[in-house]
Amino acid sequence: MSYKTYRMWKTVIVIIIAVSVSSSVVAGLAFVPVPVAAVGAAVMLLLRRRVKEVIIDERTYRIAERAGRLAFQVGAIATALIAATLLALGRDADTAFDTVGITLAFAAAGLLAIYYAGYLWYARKLGGED
Amino acid sequence: VVRIRNNIRRLRFDHGEMTQEELAARAGCTRQTIIALEQVKYVPSIELGFRIARVFGVNVEEVFQYEE
């Protein structure tokens, strides 16, 4: 199978999953999205194995690394700022701001912890003394 | 600023007008990477550099040049 055909089928499967999940959520069928997503992922994996040409290489990983780093930096800072703002707003008001703020603050802290753990792991794997 | 230039396009044509697909398949990378290399938008790893040079049967320095 060529990469072009694989991409076409991948798009079709993603559309089918999106429509199935959204319509089942609207219809209140909570048990449908999980098997649909699982079957879709399995089919995509099988299709990917049938592609003969190289579809992921070092450039793909380098792009993903940079995009991941950008997402982490922007996401962590934005989440922390929003959390601080909500906590400040919710301190004296009887709203859910402080609850959401605390949740976001923990999410930002968790993200930082995952990044740090990942950094240490890769630093050890790739050598050096960072 | 990319300081590493390459002769991939010329080498492809010198080798029987080898297509980007063929070079990608033989070097074990994607066609998009070959396109990016020819447009000097991407600097490959040393390993990929060696693999590309091996496809053309030349030394790495004949494919890639570092500009001071």
N, CA and C atoms of all chains as a GROMACS GRO file, in nm:
protein
  594
    1MET      N    1   0.085  -0.119   0.000
    1MET     CA    2   0.000   0.000   0.000
    1MET      C    3   0.089   0.125   0.000
    2SER      N    4   0.049   0.223  -0.082
    2SER     CA    5   0.130   0.346  -0.087
    2SER      C    6   0.093   0.437   0.031
    3TYR      N    7   0.182   0.531   0.057
    3TYR     CA    8   0.159   0.625   0.167
    3TYR      C    9   0.036   0.711   0.140
    4LYS      N   10   0.015   0.744   0.011
    4LYS     CA   11  -0.099   0.828  -0.027
    4LYS      C   12  -0.231   0.756   0.005
    5THR      N   13  -0.236   0.626  -0.029
    5THR     CA   14  -0.356   0.547   0.000
    5THR      C   15  -0.378   0.536   0.150
    6TYR      N   16  -0.266   0.513   0.221
    6TYR     CA   17  -0.275   0.503   0.367
    6TYR      C   18  -0.331   0.630   0.427
    7ARG      N   19  -0.284   0.746   0.378
    7ARG     CA   20  -0.332   0.874   0.431
    7ARG      C   21  -0.480   0.893   0.405
    8MET      N   22  -0.524   0.849   0.286
    8MET     CA   23  -0.665   0.862   0.251
    8MET      C   24  -0.751   0.778   0.348
    9TRP      N   25  -0.709   0.653   0.370
    9TRP     CA   26  -0.783   0.566   0.460
    9TRP      C   27  -0.778   0.616   0.604
   10LYS      N   28  -0.666   0.673   0.642
   10LYS     CA   29  -0.652   0.727   0.776
   10LYS      C   30  -0.753   0.841   0.799
   11THR      N   31  -0.766   0.928   0.698
   11THR     CA   32  -0.861   1.038   0.707
   11THR      C   33  -1.004   0.984   0.719
   12VAL      N   34  -1.036   0.884   0.638
   12VAL     CA   35  -1.170   0.824   0.641
   12VAL      C   36  -1.200   0.766   0.780
   13ILE      N   37  -1.102   0.694   0.834
   13ILE     CA   38  -1.122   0.631   0.966
   13ILE      C   39  -1.137   0.736   1.076
   14VAL      N   40  -1.057   0.841   1.068
   14VAL     CA   41  -1.068   0.948   1.169
   14VAL      C   42  -1.205   1.013   1.163
   15ILE      N   43  -1.255   1.036   1.041
   15ILE     CA   44  -1.389   1.096   1.025
   15ILE      C   45  -1.495   1.002   1.084
   16ILE      N   46  -1.484   0.873   1.054
   16ILE     CA   47  -1.581   0.775   1.105
   16ILE      C   48  -1.579   0.773   1.258
   17ILE      N   49  -1.458   0.773   1.316
   17ILE     CA   50  -1.447   0.772   1.463
   17ILE      C   51  -1.507   0.900   1.522
   18ALA      N   52  -1.475   1.014   1.461
   18ALA     CA   53  -1.524   1.142   1.513
   18ALA      C   54  -1.676   1.147   1.509
   19VAL      N   55  -1.734   1.104   1.396
   19VAL     CA   56  -1.880   1.106   1.382
   19VAL      C   57  -1.944   1.009   1.481
   20SER      N   58  -1.887   0.888   1.493
   20SER     CA   59  -1.942   0.786   1.584
   20SER      C   60  -1.937   0.834   1.729
   21VAL      N   61  -1.821   0.886   1.768
   21VAL     CA   62  -1.805   0.929   1.907
   21VAL      C   63  -1.897   1.046   1.939
   22SER      N   64  -1.898   1.147   1.851
   22SER     CA   65  -1.981   1.264   1.880
   22SER      C   66  -2.130   1.229   1.880
   23SER      N   67  -2.174   1.148   1.784
   23SER     CA   68  -2.317   1.113   1.778
   23SER      C   69  -2.357   1.025   1.897
   24SER      N   70  -2.266   0.936   1.941
   24SER     CA   71  -2.300   0.850   2.055
   24SER      C   72  -2.302   0.930   2.184
   25VAL      N   73  -2.216   1.030   2.195
   25VAL     CA   74  -2.218   1.116   2.314
   25VAL      C   75  -2.347   1.197   2.318
   26VAL      N   76  -2.385   1.251   2.200
   26VAL     CA   77  -2.510   1.329   2.193
   26VAL      C   78  -2.630   1.239   2.228
   27ALA      N   79  -2.625   1.114   2.181
   27ALA     CA   80  -2.736   1.021   2.206
   27ALA      C   81  -2.730   0.962   2.347
   28GLY      N   82  -2.625   0.991   2.421
   28GLY     CA   83  -2.613   0.942   2.558
   28GLY      C   84  -2.566   0.797   2.568
   29LEU      N   85  -2.505   0.747   2.462
   29LEU     CA   86  -2.454   0.609   2.463
   29LEU      C   87  -2.307   0.610   2.505
   30ALA      N   88  -2.286   0.606   2.634
   30ALA     CA   89  -2.150   0.623   2.687
   30ALA      C   90  -2.058   0.506   2.655
   31PHE      N   91  -2.113   0.387   2.626
   31PHE     CA   92  -2.029   0.268   2.605
   31PHE      C   93  -1.980   0.256   2.461
   32VAL      N   94  -2.032   0.338   2.370
   32VAL     CA   95  -1.995   0.325   2.228
   32VAL      C   96  -1.857   0.383   2.195
   33PRO      N   97  -1.821   0.505   2.243
   33PRO     CA   98  -1.694   0.567   2.198
   33PRO      C   99  -1.569   0.482   2.220
   34VAL      N  100  -1.561   0.413   2.333
   34VAL     CA  101  -1.437   0.338   2.365
   34VAL      C  102  -1.411   0.226   2.263
   35PRO      N  103  -1.508   0.135   2.239
   35PRO     CA  104  -1.479   0.031   2.139
   35PRO      C  105  -1.458   0.086   1.999
   36VAL      N  106  -1.532   0.191   1.963
   36VAL     CA  107  -1.515   0.251   1.830
   36VAL      C  108  -1.373   0.304   1.814
   37ALA      N  109  -1.327   0.378   1.915
   37ALA     CA  110  -1.191   0.433   1.909
   37ALA      C  111  -1.087   0.322   1.908
   38ALA      N  112  -1.111   0.215   1.986
   38ALA     CA  113  -1.015   0.104   1.991
   38ALA      C  114  -1.008   0.032   1.856
   39VAL      N  115  -1.124   0.005   1.797
   39VAL     CA  116  -1.126  -0.062   1.666
   39VAL      C  117  -1.060   0.028   1.561
   40GLY      N  118  -1.091   0.158   1.565
   40GLY     CA  119  -1.031   0.252   1.470
   40GLY      C  120  -0.880   0.254   1.481
   41ALA      N  121  -0.830   0.258   1.605
   41ALA     CA  122  -0.685   0.259   1.626
   41ALA      C  123  -0.621   0.130   1.576
   42ALA      N  124  -0.690   0.017   1.600
   42ALA     CA  125  -0.636  -0.113   1.556
   42ALA      C  126  -0.631  -0.120   1.403
   43VAL      N  127  -0.737  -0.070   1.339
   43VAL     CA  128  -0.740  -0.072   1.191
   43VAL      C  129  -0.630   0.018   1.136
   44MET      N  130  -0.610   0.134   1.198
   44MET     CA  131  -0.504   0.225   1.149
   44MET      C  132  -0.366   0.162   1.165
   45LEU      N  133  -0.348   0.090   1.276
   45LEU     CA  134  -0.220   0.022   1.299
   45LEU      C  135  -0.195  -0.085   1.193
   46LEU      N  136  -0.301  -0.161   1.161
   46LEU     CA  137  -0.288  -0.265   1.059
   46LEU      C  138  -0.257  -0.204   0.922
   47LEU      N  139  -0.326  -0.094   0.890
   47LEU     CA  140  -0.302  -0.027   0.762
   47LEU      C  141  -0.158   0.024   0.754
   48ARG      N  142  -0.111   0.079   0.866
   48ARG     CA  143   0.024   0.137   0.870
   48ARG      C  144   0.130   0.029   0.846
   49ARG      N  145   0.103  -0.089   0.897
   49ARG     CA  146   0.198  -0.199   0.877
   49ARG      C  147   0.207  -0.241   0.731
   50ARG      N  148   0.100  -0.214   0.656
   50ARG     CA  149   0.099  -0.256   0.516
   50ARG      C  150   0.167  -0.156   0.423
   51VAL      N  151   0.202  -0.038   0.479
   51VAL     CA  152   0.270   0.063   0.397
   51VAL      C  153   0.416   0.021   0.380
   52LYS      N  154   0.458   0.011   0.256
   52LYS     CA  155   0.595  -0.037   0.229
   52LYS      C  156   0.699   0.074   0.249
   53GLU      N  157   0.666   0.197   0.207
   53GLU     CA  158   0.766   0.303   0.213
   53GLU      C  159   0.782   0.359   0.355
   54VAL      N  160   0.892   0.428   0.377
   54VAL     CA  161   0.918   0.489   0.507
   54VAL      C  162   0.824   0.607   0.526
   55ILE      N  163   0.749   0.608   0.633
   55ILE     CA  164   0.656   0.719   0.655
   55ILE      C  165   0.695   0.805   0.776
   56ILE      N  166   0.784   0.752   0.858
   56ILE     CA  167   0.833   0.830   0.973
   56ILE      C  168   0.985   0.818   0.976
   57ASP      N  169   1.052   0.930   0.983
   57ASP     CA  170   1.198   0.926   0.991
   57ASP      C  171   1.249   1.031   1.089
   58GLU      N  172   1.380   1.055   1.087
   58GLU     CA  173   1.439   1.144   1.186
   58GLU      C  174   1.384   1.286   1.180
   59ARG      N  175   1.349   1.331   1.057
   59ARG     CA  176   1.294   1.466   1.043
   59ARG      C  177   1.157   1.475   1.112
   60THR      N  178   1.078   1.370   1.098
   60THR     CA  179   0.947   1.366   1.164
   60THR      C  180   0.965   1.378   1.315
   61TYR      N  181   1.064   1.302   1.368
   61TYR     CA  182   1.089   1.306   1.513
   61TYR      C  183   1.141   1.443   1.556
   62ARG      N  184   1.224   1.503   1.472
   62ARG     CA  185   1.277   1.635   1.509
   62ARG      C  186   1.166   1.740   1.512
   63ILE      N  187   1.075   1.730   1.415
   63ILE     CA  188   0.960   1.822   1.413
   63ILE      C  189   0.876   1.800   1.539
   64ALA      N  190   0.852   1.671   1.570
   64ALA     CA  191   0.770   1.639   1.688
   64ALA      C  192   0.837   1.690   1.817
   65GLU      N  193   0.970   1.678   1.823
   65GLU     CA  194   1.042   1.726   1.941
   65GLU      C  195   1.023   1.877   1.959
   66ARG      N  196   1.038   1.948   1.848
   66ARG     CA  197   1.025   2.095   1.857
   66ARG      C  198   0.882   2.135   1.888
   67ALA      N  199   0.787   2.069   1.823
   67ALA     CA  200   0.646   2.101   1.848
   67ALA      C  201   0.609   2.068   1.993
   68GLY      N  202   0.661   1.955   2.042
   68GLY     CA  203   0.634   1.915   2.181
   68GLY      C  204   0.691   2.014   2.280
   69ARG      N  205   0.811   2.060   2.252
   69ARG     CA  206   0.876   2.158   2.340
   69ARG      C  207   0.798   2.290   2.342
   70LEU      N  208   0.755   2.331   2.221
   70LEU     CA  209   0.677   2.455   2.212
   70LEU      C  210   0.544   2.439   2.286
   71ALA      N  211   0.478   2.326   2.265
   71ALA     CA  212   0.350   2.301   2.332
   71ALA      C  213   0.368   2.300   2.483
   72PHE      N  214   0.477   2.240   2.529
   72PHE     CA  215   0.503   2.236   2.673
   72PHE      C  216   0.525   2.377   2.727
   73GLN      N  217   0.611   2.452   2.660
   73GLN     CA  218   0.643   2.587   2.710
   73GLN      C  219   0.519   2.675   2.712
   74VAL      N  220   0.447   2.679   2.600
   74VAL     CA  221   0.328   2.764   2.592
   74VAL      C  222   0.220   2.711   2.686
   75GLY      N  223   0.198   2.580   2.683
   75GLY     CA  224   0.092   2.519   2.765
   75GLY      C  225   0.115   2.536   2.913
   76ALA      N  226   0.238   2.510   2.957
   76ALA     CA  227   0.267   2.519   3.101
   76ALA      C  228   0.255   2.663   3.151
   77ILE      N  229   0.310   2.757   3.074
   77ILE     CA  230   0.305   2.897   3.116
   77ILE      C  231   0.160   2.948   3.114
   78ALA      N  232   0.087   2.918   3.007
   78ALA     CA  233  -0.052   2.964   2.997
   78ALA      C  234  -0.137   2.904   3.108
   79THR      N  235  -0.119   2.773   3.134
   79THR     CA  236  -0.197   2.708   3.240
   79THR      C  237  -0.166   2.768   3.376
   80ALA      N  238  -0.038   2.792   3.402
   80ALA     CA  239   0.001   2.851   3.531
   80ALA      C  240  -0.056   2.992   3.547
   81LEU      N  241  -0.051   3.071   3.440
   81LEU     CA  242  -0.103   3.208   3.446
   81LEU      C  243  -0.255   3.209   3.468
   82ILE      N  244  -0.324   3.122   3.395
   82ILE     CA  245  -0.470   3.114   3.411
   82ILE      C  246  -0.504   3.067   3.552
   83ALA      N  247  -0.428   2.968   3.602
   83ALA     CA  248  -0.452   2.918   3.738
   83ALA      C  249  -0.432   3.030   3.841
   84ALA      N  250  -0.324   3.105   3.827
   84ALA     CA  251  -0.297   3.214   3.922
   84ALA      C  252  -0.407   3.319   3.916
   85THR      N  253  -0.452   3.352   3.795
   85THR     CA  254  -0.558   3.452   3.778
   85THR      C  255  -0.688   3.403   3.844
   86LEU      N  256  -0.724   3.278   3.818
   86LEU     CA  257  -0.847   3.223   3.874
   86LEU      C  258  -0.841   3.215   4.026
   87LEU      N  259  -0.724   3.177   4.077
   87LEU     CA  260  -0.709   3.170   4.223
   87LEU      C  261  -0.721   3.309   4.286
   88ALA      N  262  -0.665   3.409   4.220
   88ALA     CA  263  -0.675   3.546   4.271
   88ALA      C  264  -0.818   3.596   4.265
   89LEU      N  265  -0.888   3.565   4.156
   89LEU     CA  266  -1.027   3.609   4.141
   89LEU      C  267  -1.120   3.536   4.237
   90GLY      N  268  -1.091   3.412   4.264
   90GLY     CA  269  -1.182   3.331   4.345
   90GLY      C  270  -1.156   3.337   4.494
   91ARG      N  271  -1.056   3.415   4.534
   91ARG     CA  272  -1.020   3.418   4.676
   91ARG      C  273  -1.133   3.473   4.764
   92ASP      N  274  -1.192   3.583   4.718
   92ASP     CA  275  -1.297   3.647   4.800
   92ASP      C  276  -1.437   3.624   4.744
   93ALA      N  277  -1.446   3.571   4.624
   93ALA     CA  278  -1.578   3.553   4.563
   93ALA      C  279  -1.629   3.411   4.586
   94ASP      N  280  -1.761   3.400   4.586
   94ASP     CA  281  -1.823   3.268   4.606
   94ASP      C  282  -1.846   3.203   4.470
   95THR      N  283  -1.739   3.168   4.407
   95THR     CA  284  -1.748   3.108   4.273
   95THR      C  285  -1.664   2.980   4.268
   96ALA      N  286  -1.666   2.918   4.152
   96ALA     CA  287  -1.585   2.795   4.134
   96ALA      C  288  -1.445   2.827   4.081
   97PHE      N  289  -1.414   2.958   4.076
   97PHE     CA  290  -1.284   2.997   4.021
   97PHE      C  291  -1.168   2.930   4.093
   98ASP      N  292  -1.176   2.931   4.227
   98ASP     CA  293  -1.062   2.875   4.302
   98ASP      C  294  -1.046   2.725   4.279
   99THR      N  295  -1.160   2.656   4.265
   99THR     CA  296  -1.152   2.510   4.240
   99THR      C  297  -1.086   2.482   4.105
  100VAL      N  298  -1.133   2.558   4.004
  100VAL     CA  299  -1.074   2.541   3.870
  100VAL      C  300  -0.928   2.583   3.872
  101GLY      N  301  -0.900   2.692   3.945
  101GLY     CA  302  -0.762   2.741   3.955
  101GLY      C  303  -0.669   2.639   4.017
  102ILE      N  304  -0.716   2.575   4.124
  102ILE     CA  305  -0.632   2.472   4.190
  102ILE      C  306  -0.609   2.354   4.095
  103THR      N  307  -0.717   2.314   4.025
  103THR     CA  308  -0.705   2.203   3.930
  103THR      C  309  -0.602   2.234   3.822
  104LEU      N  310  -0.611   2.356   3.768
  104LEU     CA  311  -0.515   2.396   3.663
  104LEU      C  312  -0.373   2.406   3.719
  105ALA      N  313  -0.362   2.455   3.843
  105ALA     CA  314  -0.229   2.467   3.904
  105ALA      C  315  -0.164   2.329   3.919
  106PHE      N  316  -0.245   2.231   3.962
  106PHE     CA  317  -0.192   2.094   3.975
  106PHE      C  318  -0.159   2.036   3.836
  107ALA      N  319  -0.242   2.071   3.736
  107ALA     CA  320  -0.215   2.023   3.600
  107ALA      C  321  -0.081   2.078   3.551
  108ALA      N  322  -0.058   2.208   3.576
  108ALA     CA  323   0.068   2.270   3.535
  108ALA      C  324   0.186   2.207   3.609
  109ALA      N  325   0.166   2.183   3.738
  109ALA     CA  326   0.273   2.120   3.818
  109ALA      C  327   0.302   1.978   3.767
  110GLY      N  328   0.194   1.906   3.734
  110GLY     CA  329   0.211   1.770   3.681
  110GLY      C  330   0.285   1.770   3.550
  111LEU      N  331   0.252   1.868   3.466
  111LEU     CA  332   0.320   1.880   3.336
  111LEU      C  333   0.469   1.905   3.355
  112LEU      N  334   0.501   1.996   3.449
  112LEU     CA  335   0.642   2.025   3.479
  112LEU      C  336   0.713   1.900   3.532
  113ALA      N  337   0.644   1.824   3.617
  113ALA     CA  338   0.704   1.703   3.674
  113ALA      C  339   0.732   1.600   3.564
  114ILE      N  340   0.637   1.584   3.473
  114ILE     CA  341   0.656   1.488   3.362
  114ILE      C  342   0.773   1.533   3.275
  115TYR      N  343   0.778   1.663   3.246
  115TYR     CA  344   0.887   1.716   3.164
  115TYR      C  345   1.022   1.691   3.231
  116TYR      N  346   1.029   1.722   3.361
  116TYR     CA  347   1.155   1.707   3.432
  116TYR      C  348   1.198   1.560   3.436
  117ALA      N  349   1.101   1.472   3.465
  117ALA     CA  350   1.131   1.328   3.469
  117ALA      C  351   1.178   1.279   3.331
  118GLY      N  352   1.108   1.324   3.228
  118GLY     CA  353   1.146   1.286   3.092
  118GLY      C  354   1.283   1.340   3.055
  119TYR      N  355   1.310   1.463   3.096
  119TYR     CA  356   1.440   1.524   3.067
  119TYR      C  357   1.552   1.445   3.133
  120LEU      N  358   1.532   1.409   3.260
  120LEU     CA  359   1.634   1.332   3.331
  120LEU      C  360   1.657   1.195   3.267
  121TRP      N  361   1.546   1.133   3.228
  121TRP     CA  362   1.555   0.999   3.168
  121TRP      C  363   1.632   1.003   3.036
  122TYR      N  364   1.596   1.101   2.951
  122TYR     CA  365   1.666   1.110   2.822
  122TYR      C  366   1.810   1.158   2.838
  123ALA      N  367   1.834   1.245   2.938
  123ALA     CA  368   1.970   1.291   2.963
  123ALA      C  369   2.060   1.174   3.001
  124ARG      N  370   2.002   1.082   3.082
  124ARG     CA  371   2.078   0.965   3.123
  124ARG      C  372   2.099   0.871   3.003
  125LYS      N  373   1.991   0.855   2.923
  125LYS     CA  374   1.996   0.765   2.808
  125LYS      C  375   2.096   0.814   2.702
  126LEU      N  376   2.099   0.947   2.683
  126LEU     CA  377   2.186   1.004   2.578
  126LEU      C  378   2.322   1.044   2.629
  127GLY      N  379   2.350   1.016   2.756
  127GLY     CA  380   2.480   1.047   2.809
  127GLY      C  381   2.492   1.190   2.854
  128GLY      N  382   2.612   1.230   2.897
  128GLY     CA  383   2.632   1.366   2.944
  128GLY      C  384   2.602   1.377   3.092
  129GLU      N  385   2.613   1.499   3.144
  129GLU     CA  386   2.592   1.520   3.287
  129GLU      C  387   2.497   1.634   3.314
  130ASP      N  388   2.390   1.645   3.235
  130ASP     CA  389   2.292   1.754   3.256
  130ASP      C  390   2.220   1.737   3.389
  131VAL      N  391   2.046   3.011   1.045
  131VAL     CA  392   2.106   3.004   0.911
  131VAL      C  393   2.170   2.866   0.892
  132VAL      N  394   2.124   2.796   0.788
  132VAL     CA  395   2.181   2.663   0.760
  132VAL      C  396   2.317   2.681   0.696
  133ARG      N  397   2.419   2.622   0.755
  133ARG     CA  398   2.555   2.638   0.703
  133ARG      C  399   2.602   2.514   0.630
  134ILE      N  400   2.516   2.414   0.625
  134ILE     CA  401   2.557   2.292   0.555
  134ILE      C  402   2.481   2.282   0.424
  135ARG      N  403   2.555   2.292   0.317
  135ARG     CA  404   2.497   2.282   0.183
  135ARG      C  405   2.511   2.138   0.134
  136ASN      N  406   2.439   2.108   0.028
  136ASN     CA  407   2.453   1.972  -0.026
  136ASN      C  408   2.435   1.970  -0.177
  137ASN      N  409   2.481   1.861  -0.236
  137ASN     CA  410   2.473   1.842  -0.381
  137ASN      C  411   2.377   1.730  -0.418
  138ILE      N  412   2.278   1.708  -0.336
  138ILE     CA  413   2.191   1.592  -0.357
  138ILE      C  414   2.120   1.599  -0.492
  139ARG      N  415   2.069   1.716  -0.525
  139ARG     CA  416   1.995   1.727  -0.652
  139ARG      C  417   2.086   1.693  -0.771
  140ARG      N  418   2.207   1.750  -0.768
  140ARG     CA  419   2.300   1.723  -0.879
  140ARG      C  420   2.339   1.575  -0.883
  141LEU      N  421   2.365   1.520  -0.765
  141LEU     CA  422   2.403   1.378  -0.760
  141LEU      C  423   2.290   1.287  -0.808
  142ARG      N  424   2.166   1.325  -0.778
  142ARG     CA  425   2.053   1.244  -0.827
  142ARG      C  426   2.051   1.241  -0.979
  143PHE      N  427   2.072   1.359  -1.038
  143PHE     CA  428   2.069   1.364  -1.185
  143PHE      C  429   2.191   1.297  -1.246
  144ASP      N  430   2.302   1.304  -1.174
  144ASP     CA  431   2.422   1.234  -1.222
  144ASP      C  432   2.407   1.082  -1.216
  145HIS      N  433   2.315   1.037  -1.133
  145HIS     CA  434   2.292   0.892  -1.118
  145HIS      C  435   2.163   0.852  -1.190
  146GLY      N  436   2.161   0.880  -1.318
  146GLY     CA  437   2.048   0.837  -1.401
  146GLY      C  438   1.916   0.902  -1.364
  147GLU      N  439   1.921   1.028  -1.326
  147GLU     CA  440   1.800   1.102  -1.288
  147GLU      C  441   1.719   1.024  -1.184
  148MET      N  442   1.789   0.984  -1.082
  148MET     CA  443   1.724   0.911  -0.973
  148MET      C  444   1.612   0.997  -0.913
  149THR      N  445   1.499   0.937  -0.889
  149THR     CA  446   1.388   1.014  -0.833
  149THR      C  447   1.406   1.034  -0.683
  150GLN      N  448   1.334   1.132  -0.630
  150GLN     CA  449   1.340   1.156  -0.485
  150GLN      C  450   1.285   1.035  -0.410
  151GLU      N  451   1.184   0.970  -0.467
  151GLU     CA  452   1.126   0.850  -0.404
  151GLU      C  453   1.230   0.739  -0.394
  152GLU      N  454   1.304   0.720  -0.502
  152GLU     CA  455   1.403   0.612  -0.503
  152GLU      C  456   1.515   0.640  -0.403
  153LEU      N  457   1.562   0.765  -0.402
  153LEU     CA  458   1.667   0.800  -0.307
  153LEU      C  459   1.617   0.782  -0.163
  154ALA      N  460   1.495   0.827  -0.138
  154ALA     CA  461   1.438   0.814  -0.004
  154ALA      C  462   1.429   0.667   0.037
  155ALA      N  463   1.382   0.583  -0.055
  155ALA     CA  464   1.368   0.440  -0.024
  155ALA      C  465   1.503   0.377   0.004
  156ARG      N  466   1.602   0.413  -0.077
  156ARG     CA  467   1.734   0.352  -0.061
  156ARG      C  468   1.809   0.404   0.061
  157ALA      N  469   1.781   0.531   0.097
  157ALA     CA  470   1.850   0.589   0.213
  157ALA      C  471   1.772   0.563   0.343
  158GLY      N  472   1.649   0.514   0.330
  158GLY     CA  473   1.569   0.484   0.449
  158GLY      C  474   1.511   0.606   0.516
  159CYS      N  475   1.462   0.700   0.433
  159CYS     CA  476   1.396   0.818   0.490
  159CYS      C  477   1.273   0.850   0.406
  160THR      N  478   1.203   0.955   0.440
  160THR     CA  479   1.083   0.990   0.364
  160THR      C  480   1.121   1.083   0.246
  161ARG      N  481   1.030   1.087   0.148
  161ARG     CA  482   1.053   1.176   0.034
  161ARG      C  483   1.053   1.322   0.081
  162GLN      N  484   0.971   1.350   0.183
  162GLN     CA  485   0.965   1.487   0.236
  162GLN      C  486   1.101   1.530   0.291
  163THR      N  487   1.174   1.436   0.348
  163THR     CA  488   1.307   1.469   0.400
  163THR      C  489   1.402   1.502   0.286
  164ILE      N  490   1.394   1.425   0.177
  164ILE     CA  491   1.480   1.454   0.061
  164ILE      C  492   1.446   1.592   0.005
  165ILE      N  493   1.316   1.623  -0.002
  165ILE     CA  494   1.274   1.756  -0.052
  165ILE      C  495   1.331   1.865   0.040
  166ALA      N  496   1.318   1.844   0.171
  166ALA     CA  497   1.368   1.943   0.267
  166ALA      C  498   1.520   1.960   0.257
  167LEU      N  499   1.589   1.849   0.233
  167LEU     CA  500   1.734   1.855   0.218
  167LEU      C  501   1.772   1.933   0.093
  168GLU      N  502   1.704   1.906  -0.016
  168GLU     CA  503   1.736   1.975  -0.142
  168GLU      C  504   1.705   2.125  -0.133
  169GLN      N  505   1.608   2.158  -0.051
  169GLN     CA  506   1.574   2.300  -0.034
  169GLN      C  507   1.660   2.366   0.075
  170VAL      N  508   1.755   2.287   0.129
  170VAL     CA  509   1.846   2.332   0.235
  170VAL      C  510   1.767   2.387   0.355
  171LYS      N  511   1.656   2.320   0.385
  171LYS     CA  512   1.577   2.360   0.501
  171LYS      C  513   1.601   2.267   0.619
  172TYR      N  514   1.670   2.158   0.592
  172TYR     CA  515   1.691   2.057   0.696
  172TYR      C  516   1.834   2.005   0.689
  173VAL      N  517   1.895   1.992   0.805
  173VAL     CA  518   2.030   1.933   0.813
  173VAL      C  519   2.014   1.792   0.871
  174PRO      N  520   2.058   1.691   0.797
  174PRO     CA  521   2.035   1.554   0.843
  174PRO      C  522   2.130   1.513   0.955
  175SER      N  523   2.098   1.403   1.018
  175SER     CA  524   2.188   1.346   1.116
  175SER      C  525   2.311   1.291   1.042
  176ILE      N  526   2.416   1.267   1.116
  176ILE     CA  527   2.536   1.211   1.054
  176ILE      C  528   2.505   1.075   0.990
  177GLU      N  529   2.422   0.997   1.060
  177GLU     CA  530   2.387   0.865   1.009
  177GLU      C  531   2.316   0.874   0.873
  178LEU      N  532   2.217   0.962   0.863
  178LEU     CA  533   2.146   0.976   0.736
  178LEU      C  534   2.240   1.032   0.628
  179GLY      N  535   2.327   1.123   0.669
  179GLY     CA  536   2.425   1.176   0.575
  179GLY      C  537   2.510   1.066   0.514
  180PHE      N  538   2.555   0.974   0.599
  180PHE     CA  539   2.636   0.861   0.551
  180PHE      C  540   2.554   0.769   0.460
  181ARG      N  541   2.428   0.749   0.498
  181ARG     CA  542   2.343   0.659   0.417
  181ARG      C  543   2.320   0.718   0.278
  182ILE      N  544   2.298   0.850   0.272
  182ILE     CA  545   2.277   0.915   0.142
  182ILE      C  546   2.404   0.907   0.058
  183ALA      N  547   2.517   0.935   0.124
  183ALA     CA  548   2.645   0.927   0.052
  183ALA      C  549   2.669   0.787  -0.002
  184ARG      N  550   2.632   0.687   0.077
  184ARG     CA  551   2.652   0.547   0.037
  184ARG      C  552   2.565   0.512  -0.084
  185VAL      N  553   2.445   0.569  -0.089
  185VAL     CA  554   2.356   0.544  -0.204
  185VAL      C  555   2.424   0.593  -0.332
  186PHE      N  556   2.490   0.709  -0.325
  186PHE     CA  557   2.557   0.764  -0.442
  186PHE      C  558   2.697   0.706  -0.462
  187GLY      N  559   2.744   0.632  -0.365
  187GLY     CA  560   2.878   0.574  -0.376
  187GLY      C  561   2.989   0.676  -0.366
  188VAL      N  562   2.968   0.779  -0.286
  188VAL     CA  563   3.070   0.883  -0.270
  188VAL      C  564   3.095   0.909  -0.121
  189ASN      N  565   3.194   0.993  -0.091
  189ASN     CA  566   3.220   1.030   0.048
  189ASN      C  567   3.117   1.134   0.094
  190VAL      N  568   3.101   1.142   0.224
  190VAL     CA  569   3.003   1.238   0.279
  190VAL      C  570   3.036   1.380   0.235
  191GLU      N  571   3.167   1.410   0.230
  191GLU     CA  572   3.209   1.546   0.194
  191GLU      C  573   3.170   1.583   0.051
  192GLU      N  574   3.150   1.482  -0.031
  192GLU     CA  575   3.108   1.511  -0.169
  192GLU      C  576   2.958   1.540  -0.177
  193VAL      N  577   2.888   1.503  -0.073
  193VAL     CA  578   2.743   1.530  -0.070
  193VAL      C  579   2.714   1.656   0.012
  194PHE      N  580   2.777   1.665   0.128
  194PHE     CA  581   2.752   1.778   0.218
  194PHE      C  582   2.878   1.861   0.238
  195GLN      N  583   2.859   1.992   0.238
  195GLN     CA  584   2.971   2.082   0.263
  195GLN      C  585   2.935   2.179   0.373
  196TYR      N  586   3.029   2.196   0.466
  196TYR     CA  587   3.010   2.292   0.574
  196TYR      C  588   3.065   2.427   0.531
  197GLU      N  589   2.981   2.529   0.536
  197GLU     CA  590   3.025   2.662   0.495
  197GLU      C  591   3.070   2.742   0.616
  198GLU      N  592   3.195   2.786   0.612
  198GLU     CA  593   3.249   2.864   0.724
  198GLU      C  594   3.183   3.002   0.728
   0.00000   0.00000   0.00000
